[in-house]
Amino acid sequence: MTTLLDATDLDAADPLARFRDEFELPDGIYLVGNSLGAIPRRAREYVNTELDRWATLGVEGHFTGELAWKDYHVLVADQMARLVGASTDEVVAMNGLSVNLHLLMISFYRPTQTRHKILIEDHAFPSDHFVAESQIRQRGFDPATSLITVPPRDGEETLRTEDILEVIAEHGDSLAMIMLPGVQYYTGQVMAMAEITAAGHGVGATVGFDLAHAAGNIELSLHEWDVDFAAWCSYKYLNSGPGGVAGAFVHQRHIDDQTLPKLIGWWGTNPDTRFKMATEFDPIPTVDSWQLSNAPILPLAALRASLDIIDEAGGIAALRKKSVQQIEFLDRRLAETLGDRVASLTPTALDQRGCQFALQVTSGNGREVFEALEHARVLCDWREPDVIRAAPVPLYNSFADIDRFVSILEEVVQ
Ligand SMILES: *Cc1c(COP(=O)(O)O)cnc(C)c1O
C-alpha cells in the first residue's frame, strides 16, 4: 500500500495535476505521448472557431480579425520558439517534419568535391536516413561514400559523445553536414547538442537536429547552442493531432544570407507585396521566408490549443520539472517491483534522457508482455526487435498512471 500512497501524495502535491482535465484520454493508461500526444479538449473549440469563420466569412477569413488566416502561422511562432530556446524570427510552423528536413538541407547541405559527407547516426529513424540519402543523390554524390553513420559500440545501445566527436574529427575537411536527433527515438537518449554543434562548426560543417522526440519533452537552447537548423513534428509531445504541422528553426545569423540556396514560394515573400502578385521575391526577414504555401489553418488551430495549455502550465521548464519527478518515480517503482526482470536501454543520467523509457523484458518474451499490456489497456508501443517504449507525459499523465503501469507490468511479466 505504501507505493500507492506514494503516487497519491505525489499527485496531490503536483501543481500541474489539473492539466490532465484539459485532455481527452483513451480508455486505459496512455503512455504513448511520444508517438501521438493526446487531444486537448479545447482543440475542438479552436478548430470549430475556424470552421465557423470559414462558414461566415468565406474567403474574407484570410484578412479578417486577429485570427486572419494570412498571418495565422505567426500566432504559434513565439510559443514554438520558447519551446526550443529560439527567438520568434527563427521559428516557423509549416509542412511536415521530413519535408522541412529536405527544405533545410537544400539550404545547409552544400557539398563540394572535397566536402560532401553527411554524418547521421547508425540507427537513424528511417525517414531521416532517406532524407539524407536522397539529398546526397540529388547533388550527384553517392551515399556509399558520402553518408557516414556513427554506431554505438559493440554491446552498447546508446551513442557515446566521445565517439561522435571522434568521427567528426576523423572526417573533418570532408564533412559538409551533421544531422542527428535531439532525443533518439528508440533509446530515448538525449544527444549532447551543444558539444556536437561546436565540434561540427570546428571542422567547418553545418549542424542540424531532428527534434521529433525533443520538442516539448526536454529543455532546448537552439539559439545559444548556435545550431544552424532544426525541424520537429508537433503531433508527439506537442499534441497537435495526427499529421499536425511541423516546426522549423534557422539560426538568426543565416536568415538574411541571400546566398543560401532555397526553394521559394509565395508564402515566403513580403506579405505587403504578395497579393500584388509581383514575381520579384522579396524574402520575409525571418525564417518565414522558407515557407512555400499558405498555411493549413485547421491543423494549426489544433496546435494552438495545445501550445496555449503548455503556456498556462508554465512552459517547458515547468513540464520538465514534473517530468524529472515522474522519471525518478518510474525508475524507483521499476527497481523495487521488477528488479532485473526488466532492463532499460535509456541512459540513467537525468540530463541524458527525456520522459521516454525503452524497456526490455530480460526473459526474452517482450512481445508477449507487450501484447498482455495492450490487453490490459496499457497503451505503450513496440519497437522491433525487443523494446517496449513507455513515456509518462507531465501534461496529462499522473503518478498514479505510472504506479498502475508498473503493477500491471509486474503481473504480466510473471
Ligand atoms: C516521428 C519522427 C519522424 C516522422 O516524420 P514525419 O515527416 O512527421 O512523418 C521523423 N523522424 C523522426 C526522428 C521521428 O521521430
The ligand as an SDF file (V2000), in Angstrom:
LIG
                    3D

 15 15  0  0  0  0  0  0  0  0999 V2000
    8.3390   10.8350  -35.7220 C   0  0  0  0  0  0  0  0  0  0  0  0
    9.5820   11.0190  -36.4920 C   0  0  0  0  0  0  0  0  0  0  0  0
    9.5560   11.3450  -37.8580 C   0  0  0  0  0  0  0  0  0  0  0  0
    8.2670   11.4200  -38.6120 C   0  0  0  0  0  0  0  0  0  0  0  0
    8.3720   12.1610  -39.7940 O   0  0  0  0  0  0  0  0  0  0  0  0
    7.1050   12.8550  -40.4480 P   0  0  0  0  0  0  0  0  0  0  0  0
    7.6770   13.6050  -41.5800 O   0  0  0  0  0  0  0  0  0  0  0  0
    6.4660   13.6940  -39.3740 O   0  0  0  0  0  0  0  0  0  0  0  0
    6.1620   11.7780  -40.8780 O   0  0  0  0  0  0  0  0  0  0  0  0
   10.7760   11.5700  -38.4990 C   0  0  0  0  0  0  0  0  0  0  0  0
   11.9520   11.4720  -37.8240 N   0  0  0  0  0  0  0  0  0  0  0  0
   11.9920   11.1430  -36.5050 C   0  0  0  0  0  0  0  0  0  0  0  0
   13.3010   11.0660  -35.8120 C   0  0  0  0  0  0  0  0  0  0  0  0
   10.8140   10.9000  -35.8180 C   0  0  0  0  0  0  0  0  0  0  0  0
   10.8660   10.5590  -34.5320 O   0  0  0  0  0  0  0  0  0  0  0  0
  1  2  1  0
  2  3  1  0
  2 14  2  0
  3  4  1  0
  3 10  2  0
  4  5  1  0
  5  6  1  0
  6  7  2  0
  6  8  1  0
  6  9  1  0
 10 11  1  0
 11 12  2  0
 12 13  1  0
 12 14  1  0
 14 15  1  0
M  END
$$$$
